[in-house]
Amino acid sequence: TLSLHDALPISYQVSSLVPQIQNGFKGALIFGPDFGVVQELSEKIVSFIVPDITDSFSVIKITPQKIKEIPSILLDEGNGSGLFGGRKVLWLKNADNGVLDAVENYLEHIQNNTFLLISADNLTKNSPLRVFCESHPQVLCVACYADTERDVAEYIRETLAGQGIRISNPAMPMLVERDRKSVV
């Protein structure tokens, strides 16, 4: 599982996996309490697979409620051919543990190259959906946690250093606070 607390910023880690996302992984689970980052990374992953993330023929959004109504919808949509060819994405938004059976069935029986993107709120470490996805060799899992003040300070320091700019210690708390206010 990739996490925002790993050494490199998560966007760089995910970008480094483009070949596997495009040709190796069958799906991805993006989850965590930072919904903005979950949404942003989900969109980024979709953009690696299809040229237009707003194309409703290439990106099919499915809800847990739709899976309750039609348990086979993931497999039905996944095995259907795209209108204009090319790879497509099934985007299961706001997923919870109630979708586990459909996800397992999909990953076991998918017949083509459709990518399953699962986005969810914070899933506990013992969440059946999270445990299953983390143990599946063809599912990328990315945990999106809120940045701490230390994370923000380190990011600011590294970004400025990359531009040849040094920041004084008294200025750092002001920048960190400004960054945190801009996120809220």
Disulfide bonds with the S-S distance in Angstrom:
none
